[in-house]
Amino acid sequence: MRKIFFLILLTVFCLADKPALSNNNFPGQIEYLIKDYINKDVGFVTANINARTVTGTNDNKKYYQMESQEGKYFRNVAILNHDDFTTVEEKRYDVNGKIIESYIRHPDGKINFFHKDKKINLNSTAGNNVYSRYAFLFSLSGFPFEKKDKVVMDVYMFEYGNSLYLRAAYKGKETIKVPAGEFLCYKLELAVDGVQGLFAPDKYYLYYTVAAPHHFVRFDQKVDTGQWLSNELIQVKY
């Protein structure tokens, strides 16, 4: 049993040791309007989420600069690597413009996680291939559709005080109707991977167009009321 457990851990670490996703001709600039659920007190708001290609001032490399505004409640700004959507830096602001969450990967490889409410200010040696859950609307467009059935991603999760392995698994194709129209979509199931999944069994479902550039269409989740609700695409421009 101990050997099996070790092999499971070794497999997960190897899978997450390199980027799980890749940029397959994703647009250099894209903008979404999303029907976005905040919580049971607020309900739904309209979120404006956009990303554009920028060039690093120090290394001349390409990155995506992502920004989202979730109604009047939250603002998120992130820098993602262009080739694989891994996170370089991310900051999340509250309604008063104060930073409530952040992730910064320093040039020496160390990573800082910060969460104001949970009093987390952690310097970690987590791997370089960490993904942002707030960027999944973009990054999971880089899933290896038609090539692999699943990928394992290292994702920083402030609920756990560090990064956590999440599994994105292909679950077939469905035709999905949202305010932006009707789309034939790939369905992905997102869940905590490995042994930790026994303690965090929640699953989430995301839909991306079969047609290139595989843009986001819908996100299904069980929310704080116990209901299943959907964040839906209202409009996309690229």
SULLIN-V700977 format. One record per pair of residues at least 12 apart in sequence whose C-alpha atoms are under 8 Angstrom apart, sorted by the first residue. I is the first residue (numbers start at 0). GAP is how many residues later the second one is. If there is no record, write none. Layout:
i->I gap->GAP
i->I gap->GAP
This chain:
i->7 gap->186
i->8 gap->185
i->11 gap->140
i->11 gap->153
i->11 gap->182
i->14 gap->136
i->14 gap->137
i->14 gap->138
i->15 gap->113
i->15 gap->136
i->15 gap->137
i->15 gap->138
i->15 gap->149
i->16 gap->110
i->16 gap->112
i->17 gap->111
i->18 gap->65
i->18 gap->67
i->18 gap->110
i->18 gap->134
i->19 gap->64
i->19 gap->123
i->19 gap->131
i->19 gap->132
i->19 gap->133
i->20 gap->63
i->20 gap->64
i->20 gap->118
i->20 gap->119
i->20 gap->121
i->20 gap->122
i->20 gap->123
i->20 gap->130
i->21 gap->61
i->21 gap->62
i->21 gap->63
i->21 gap->120
i->21 gap->121
i->21 gap->122
i->22 gap->59
i->22 gap->60
i->22 gap->61
i->22 gap->62
i->22 gap->118
i->22 gap->119
i->23 gap->118
i->23 gap->189
i->24 gap->188
i->25 gap->115
i->25 gap->116
i->25 gap->187
i->26 gap->186
i->26 gap->211
i->27 gap->23
i->27 gap->24
i->27 gap->25
i->27 gap->36
i->28 gap->21
i->28 gap->22
i->28 gap->23
i->28 gap->24
i->28 gap->209
i->29 gap->20
i->29 gap->21
i->29 gap->22
i->29 gap->206
i->29 gap->207
i->29 gap->208
i->30 gap->17
i->30 gap->18
i->30 gap->19
i->30 gap->20
i->30 gap->205
i->30 gap->206
i->30 gap->207
i->31 gap->15
i->31 gap->16
i->31 gap->17
i->31 gap->18
i->31 gap->201
i->31 gap->202
i->31 gap->203
i->31 gap->204
i->31 gap->205
i->32 gap->13
i->32 gap->14
i->32 gap->15
i->32 gap->16
i->32 gap->200
i->32 gap->201
i->32 gap->202
i->32 gap->203
i->33 gap->12
i->33 gap->13
i->33 gap->14
i->33 gap->15
i->33 gap->197
i->33 gap->198
i->33 gap->199
i->33 gap->200
i->33 gap->201
i->34 gap->12
i->34 gap->196
i->34 gap->197
i->34 gap->198
i->34 gap->199
i->35 gap->34
i->35 gap->194
i->35 gap->195
i->35 gap->196
i->36 gap->192
i->36 gap->193
i->36 gap->194
i->38 gap->184
i->38 gap->185
i->39 gap->184
i->39 gap->185
i->44 gap->25
i->44 gap->26
i->45 gap->24
i->45 gap->25
i->46 gap->21
i->46 gap->22
i->46 gap->23
i->46 gap->24
i->47 gap->20
i->47 gap->21
i->47 gap->22
i->47 gap->23
i->48 gap->17
i->48 gap->18
i->48 gap->19
i->48 gap->20
i->49 gap->16
i->49 gap->17
i->49 gap->18
i->50 gap->13
i->50 gap->14
i->50 gap->15
i->50 gap->16
i->51 gap->12
i->51 gap->13
i->51 gap->14
i->52 gap->12
i->52 gap->29
i->61 gap->19
i->61 gap->20
i->62 gap->16
i->62 gap->17
i->62 gap->18
i->62 gap->19
i->62 gap->20
i->63 gap->15
i->63 gap->16
i->63 gap->17
i->63 gap->18
i->63 gap->21
i->64 gap->12
i->64 gap->13
i->64 gap->14
i->64 gap->15
i->65 gap->12
i->65 gap->13
i->65 gap->14
i->65 gap->69
i->71 gap->23
i->72 gap->21
i->72 gap->22
i->73 gap->18
i->73 gap->19
i->73 gap->20
i->73 gap->21
i->74 gap->17
i->74 gap->18
i->74 gap->19
i->74 gap->20
i->75 gap->14
i->75 gap->15
i->75 gap->16
i->75 gap->17
i->76 gap->13
i->76 gap->14
i->76 gap->15
i->77 gap->12
i->77 gap->13
i->83 gap->55
i->83 gap->58
i->84 gap->46
i->84 gap->53
i->84 gap->54
i->84 gap->57
i->85 gap->42
i->85 gap->43
i->85 gap->44
i->85 gap->45
i->85 gap->46
i->85 gap->53
i->86 gap->18
i->86 gap->42
i->86 gap->43
i->86 gap->44
i->86 gap->45
i->87 gap->15
i->87 gap->16
i->87 gap->17
i->88 gap->13
i->88 gap->14
i->88 gap->15
i->88 gap->16
i->89 gap->12
i->89 gap->13
i->89 gap->14
i->90 gap->12
i->98 gap->17
i->99 gap->14
i->99 gap->15
i->99 gap->16
i->99 gap->17
i->100 gap->12
i->100 gap->13
i->100 gap->14
i->100 gap->15
i->101 gap->12
i->101 gap->13
i->104 gap->23
i->108 gap->16
i->108 gap->18
i->108 gap->19
i->109 gap->13
i->109 gap->14
i->109 gap->15
i->109 gap->16
i->110 gap->12
i->110 gap->13
i->110 gap->14
i->110 gap->15
i->111 gap->12
i->112 gap->45
i->112 gap->48
i->112 gap->49
i->114 gap->43
i->117 gap->40
i->119 gap->41
i->121 gap->39
i->121 gap->40
i->123 gap->38
i->125 gap->37
i->128 gap->24
i->128 gap->25
i->129 gap->23
i->129 gap->24
i->129 gap->25
i->129 gap->26
i->129 gap->33
i->130 gap->22
i->130 gap->23
i->130 gap->24
i->130 gap->25
i->131 gap->23
i->131 gap->24
i->132 gap->22
i->132 gap->23
i->132 gap->24
i->136 gap->78
i->136 gap->79
i->137 gap->77
i->137 gap->78
i->140 gap->67
i->140 gap->72
i->140 gap->73
i->140 gap->74
i->140 gap->75
i->144 gap->25
i->144 gap->41
i->147 gap->22
i->148 gap->20
i->148 gap->21
i->149 gap->17
i->149 gap->18
i->149 gap->19
i->149 gap->20
i->150 gap->16
i->150 gap->17
i->150 gap->18
i->151 gap->13
i->151 gap->14
i->151 gap->15
i->151 gap->16
i->151 gap->41
i->152 gap->12
i->152 gap->13
i->152 gap->14
i->152 gap->15
i->153 gap->12
i->163 gap->28
i->164 gap->27
i->164 gap->28
i->164 gap->29
i->165 gap->24
i->165 gap->25
i->165 gap->26
i->165 gap->27
i->166 gap->22
i->166 gap->23
i->166 gap->24
i->166 gap->25
i->166 gap->26
i->167 gap->20
i->167 gap->21
i->167 gap->22
i->167 gap->23
i->168 gap->19
i->168 gap->20
i->168 gap->21
i->169 gap->16
i->169 gap->17
i->169 gap->18
i->169 gap->19
i->170 gap->15
i->170 gap->16
i->170 gap->17
i->170 gap->18
i->171 gap->14
i->171 gap->15
i->171 gap->16
i->172 gap->12
i->172 gap->13
i->172 gap->14
i->173 gap->12
i->173 gap->13
i->175 gap->41
i->177 gap->39
i->177 gap->40
i->177 gap->54
i->177 gap->55
i->177 gap->56
i->178 gap->53
i->178 gap->54
i->178 gap->55
i->178 gap->56
i->179 gap->53
i->179 gap->54
i->179 gap->55
i->179 gap->56
i->182 gap->26
i->182 gap->34
i->183 gap->25
i->183 gap->26
i->183 gap->27
i->184 gap->22
i->184 gap->23
i->184 gap->24
i->184 gap->25
i->184 gap->32
i->185 gap->21
i->185 gap->22
i->185 gap->23
i->185 gap->24
i->186 gap->18
i->186 gap->19
i->186 gap->20
i->186 gap->21
i->187 gap->17
i->187 gap->18
i->187 gap->19
i->188 gap->14
i->188 gap->15
i->188 gap->16
i->188 gap->17
i->189 gap->13
i->189 gap->14
i->189 gap->15
i->189 gap->16
i->190 gap->12
i->190 gap->13
i->202 gap->18
i->203 gap->15
i->203 gap->16
i->203 gap->17
i->203 gap->18
i->204 gap->14
i->204 gap->15
i->204 gap->16
i->205 gap->12
i->205 gap->13
i->205 gap->14
i->206 gap->12
i->215 gap->17
i->216 gap->15
i->216 gap->16
i->217 gap->12
i->217 gap->13
i->217 gap->14
i->217 gap->15
i->218 gap->12
i->218 gap->13
